Amino acid sequence: MRKFIISTDNTADLPADFLKENDIDIHSLFYSIGDTVYNNENSLSDEEFYARMRGGDLPTTMACNPEDSADIFRKRVEAGYDILHIAFSSGLSSSYNNMCIAANDVLEEHPEAQIIVIDSLSASMGEGLMVYRAVQYKNEGHTLEETAEYIQSHVQNFLHFFTVDDLNHLYRGGRISKATAIVGTLAGIKPVLHVNEEGKLISIGKVRGRKKSLITLVNKIEEHMGSYKDETDAIFISHGDCLEDAQFVANMIKERYDKKVWINYVCPTIGSHSGPGTLAVFFMGENRQP
């Protein structure tokens, strides 16, 4: 039986030490500012990226390149590994389809291998939490097929709730109207958003004021975790360069749950659309009904 590794995209927003410890390959989605294109090997620091956005730079993003991803897959397959790849939501990017193209190209060359690509229908550390759970399942001794089956059967149980600080970035990305962005900004309205069953971002409510929006996110965990309270030992938080707010949310979570809490940045690929001040929570729950 061939060994297998787990890979994912940089959009999973997982800590570098976790990726290294578990030998996880990362496939890059790109972003550009002006004439410069950035990826994992050539990237701004998170702090610098968000500082430039606050200064008025408007990044654009691009999906994974199938040829680059095929090279990463090929290297592992030729070293004797099968691969489970957990991909960024097809509802937000063409990267999942590109990963399938890359996998098929490598499998035509190496029919003895197996590459399974799963559409996470998730983003940021929601995708990351799925990878985290897959690593746990693998480390419990499960095979590639068993691990893939577990993740695939639980995709709808990885939940995302988030808020943003600046509505104009959602307007620029086509998520809300210009009128909504203007009125909401003037009134101090903060949206509460969710990733739905199709892996798309949807607005599920709005509250007045930043602090209330953060408290609402924590309340969503209690509303939706249900019987999955014991399914995973972790709740993840990602943020768009607003660490103090992330720690505020983490403290509330720790008061309510005996769970590991991880905090990390929203990567530039996603942050290009959500903007500075984004705050998101990710956990396993009953379903993606808002």
N, C-alpha and C positions, 0 to 999 in steps of 0.2 A: 504493500500500500504506500502510495506517495504521500509525503508530508504536504501540508498546506499552510499558506500564509494568508493573512487578512490585509487588504489594502483599502484605501478610501481616498477622498479628495481633500484638498486643503480647506474646503468649506466645512469640514467636520469640526474645526476649531479645537482640536485636542491638544493638550500640553505636549511639548517636544519630548519631555522625559518619558511620558507614557508611550509615545510612538516608538522611541528608541528601545525602551525596555521590552516591547512586544513585537519588535521587528516589523512594523507596519509601514508599507510603502505609501507614499503620498503622490497623488496625481494633481497637477496644478491647473486651476483655472486662472486666467490672466486678467489683469486690469491695466489701464493706461491712463496717464495724466499728461496732457499735451501730446508730444510726439514720442514719449517714452513708454515702453511696454514693460510691465513688471510680472514676475512669477516668483516661485519659491526660492530660486537661486539669485534672483535680482529683485529685491523688494525693499520698500521703505519699512522702517520700524512701524509698529502699530501706532505709537505716539505721534510719529512724524506724519503718517498718513492722515490721521484725524485732525492734526493741526493744519494740514494743508486744506482739508475740506472746510474747516472752520474759517480759513483764510479766503475761501471762495473758489478753490479748485473743484472741478466737477469730473470725477473719474468715469470712465466707461469700462465695461467688462466683456470678457470673451470666454467661451466654454473651453473645456479640455481639448487638446489637439489629439486626434486619433493616432497619428503617427508617433507622437511622443509617448502616449499611453501604451501603444503596442510595444515599443522598445522596453518599457518598464516590465510589462507582462512577459515579454520574450526572455529577458534576463533571468527572471525567476523560474520560468518553465524549463529553460535549458540547464538550470542548476538543480532540477529535479523536483520542483515544487508545483503543486496545484494552487489555485488562487480563489479566494472568496473576496469579491470587490463590492463594497457598499457605496453606492453612488449618490451624488447630490440629486435632489428631487427633479424628476422630469417635468413637474409643474412649474419649475422656475428656471430651467436651463436645458440646453440640448446635450449637456455632458453625459447623461445616462445613455442616450443613443450613440454618442461618440465612443463611449466605453464598450458598448456592445459590438460596434464595428471593429474596434481594436482587438477585443477578445476573439472574435470570429477570425480575423486575419491571422492571429497567432495560432489558433487551433487548427487552421488549414495546414499550417507548416508542421504542427506538432499534435497529430490526432491522438497520441497516447496521453495527452494532458487533459486537465479539466479546469476550466475557468468559469465560475458562476458569478454573474453580475446581477446585483439586486438593486432595484429602484427604491431608495429609502423613502421617497415621498417626504423627505425631511430636509432641514437646513440647519446650519450652524451646529451647536452642541446637541441638537436633536438627532442629527446624523451621527454626531460624536457619541451620544449615549447608546445608539444602536451598535456602533463599533465596539464600545466598551463592553456591552452585554455579549457580543459575539466572541470577544476575547475571553471573557469569563467562561462561556459555554465551551469554547475550544479547550481551555485549560482544564476543564472538568473531564476531558478525555473523549469528547464527541468528535465524530468524523466531519469532514467537509460537508457531506450531504446533510447530516443531522444538524449541523450548525446553521447551514443555509435554510433548512426547513423551519427551524425555530425562528430565525429572524424574519423570514418571509411571512410566517403565520402570525407574527406579532407587529408587523409594520404599523398597523393602525393603533397600536397601544403606546407608541412613542409620541408624547404630547408636547406641544409648543404653545406658549403664551408670551406675548411681548408687547412693549410699548415703545414709542419713539418720542424724542424731545422736540424735533423739528419736522412739522408736517410737510414742509416744502420738498423734502427729499422723496417722500411717498408720491407727491404730486408729479415730480419730475419723472418718476418711474411708472406713472400711469395708474397708481393705486387709488388715488382720490382726485377729486376735481379741484381746479384752481380756486373756486369759490369756497369750497370746504377748507382748503389749506389756509386761505386768508382769514376767514371767519374764525376758524378753530384757533389759529395763532393769536388773534386779537383777544379771544375769550379765554385763553389759557386752557383750551381743551386738549386732553391727551387721549389718543385712541388706545384701545385694547385690541390687539390683533392675534391671529391664530393661524396655524397651518392646517388646512382641512384635509379631508379624505383623499383628495386629488393632488395633494402636495402643493397647493397654491395658498398664497397669503390672502386672508380675508379679515375684514374688520368685524368685530363682534360686539363692540360697545365703545363708549367714551365716558371719561370722567373729567372733572375739573381739578387740575393741579397735579403736579409731579408726584408728590408723596402719596396721594390717594391712588394714583395709577400703579405705584410699586406695591402697595398693600393689596390692591386688587389681584395682582399676579400671584401673590402668595395664597390668597384665598382660592384662586382657581385650582391650586394643587389639592387643597382639601376637598373641593367640590368634585374633582375628577379622578383622584387616585383610586378610590374604592378598593376592590379586592386585590389590586396590584401593589398594595402597600408593602408586601413582603417579596415582590418579584425581583426587585433590584435594590441595591444598598446605596444608591447614589441619586442625587438631584443636581443638575448642572445649571450654571448661570453663565450667560455670555453678555458682554457689554461693549458699547461703542465709545470707549475711552471715558467711562464714568465709574471708576472703581469704587468710589465712596458710596454711590447708590447700590452697586452690586454687593458690597459688604453689608449695607443696611438690609437688603433682601436676604442675604445669607444668614444674618443673625436671626431674622424672623423665622426662617425655615428651621434653623437649628433649635429654636425654642419649641417648635411643634413636632419635629420628627427626629428620630434617631437614625439619621442618614448622613452619608458622606456628601459634602458639598464641594464641588469644583467650580472655580471661577476662571474664565479666560476671555480674551478679546474676541469680538466679532471680526473675522478676517476682512481685509480690504475688499475682496470680491463681493461679499454680502454687504459690508458697510458702505460700499459705493451707492447702494440703493436705500439703505435704512438710515444712514447718517450718524454723526456723533450723538451720543446720548441715548442710543438704543439700549434697552435692557430686556433680557429674555430669560425665561425659566423653562426647563425641560425635565420631564419625568415620565414614568410609565403609569398609565391609567386605563380606565375602562374602554374608552373609544375617543374618536376625534370629534364627536358631536360637541359644539360649543356650549 
